[in-house]
């Protein structure tokens, strides 16, 4: 059997094995990303050697592109779930998380990289930027499914998803600035800032335009009964790929563009499509999340982790415990939209690392930094610890929240369970 055929067989078998019992997995205090990661370790070169990515060529590039597509599709799928009612209720809270909390997470993580790992300041700022964004893929696995939907209010689930969706693209600014400073030390700082901000602005404009045009085309097709019901099963994938390629070709960040396209697409369509749009997310997520974490598990740099020693473990724990809770709690406390204390506690803790951090870790390899191997080892260790801890704490956290929250909810035919409190 050829290497490609073997990889295809392993991917297909893993998706079926982990996707079919996903609700059972959550009840067992596990998650699909965690089990896929562990399967990658087991099948990888360090154990069974059934999955050896280096035989595919540039294994880091394969994972980077797979993570980029997965992230884009997940962002579109997340955006498609947002209704106008959702955004009216949570946008102020999300804005606070995307400003105060995001900057705070970047600076605190960078401080840990400088103090604990002893990295130079700009390299520490780069590693901090890589680990800043809350991952939409892992976050969605925590707040979707029967358990989460039955026990967490919609505003809380959507707040985490909106923050995770937006900050993945915005994180590119934090990544680009130190990366460009390290590689173009004599360049004008204003030029670096313009390039970083310009990529974000281009992504937002082009992404929103693509989403608006796509929404108009879908409406027109529906009015003339030209679209089959199955279209919505592939709409997120098609929109993500179109936006990702178009924005990247124009010089912008396709990740943020995909989220802007999905959000515009969702908001411009009539709300009669809401349930169909929401139903697309789970299937796409199961299809794409397994290959990314399977390949990631097979590429973990065990020797690099050993070289880091206890400082690597200390930094991973820093990124887990120090990076988010305090700054997210502050951001939620000062947000114009009040958040119940139990909601602050939940959102302050659940800020997982995942596919976004994997993508940005591999993205900076192109800058050929002398410290890349240490950066890669520290970043992958922090991601692995985060996936492990948040997978194991998600189910008990959801159940604990459900045991404490009020049971009074407002029922709505589209939004289903908007809490009265916030």
Secondary structure, DSSP 8 states (H G I E B T S, - for coil): --HHHHHHHHHHHHHHHHHTTHHHHHHTT--HHHHHHHHHHHHSTTTT-S--GGGGS-HHHHHHHHHHHHHHHHHHHHHHT--HHHHHHHHHHHHHIIIIIHHHHHHHHHHHHHHTS---HHHHHHHHHHTTS--HHHHHHHH-SHHHHHHS-HHHHHHHHHHHHHHHHHHHHHHHHHHHHHH-TTS-HHHHHHHHHHHHHHHHHHHHHHHHHHHHHHHHHHHTT-S-GGGHHHHHHHHHHHHHHHHHHTTS-HHHHHHHHHHHHHHHS-GGGHHHHHHHHHHHHHHHHHHHHHHHHHT--HHHHHHHTHHHHHHHHHHHHTSSHHHHHHHHHHSSS---HHHHHHHHH-----HHHHHHHHHGGGG--TTHHHHHHHHHHHHHHHHHHHHHHHHHHHHHHHHHS---EE--TTT--EES--
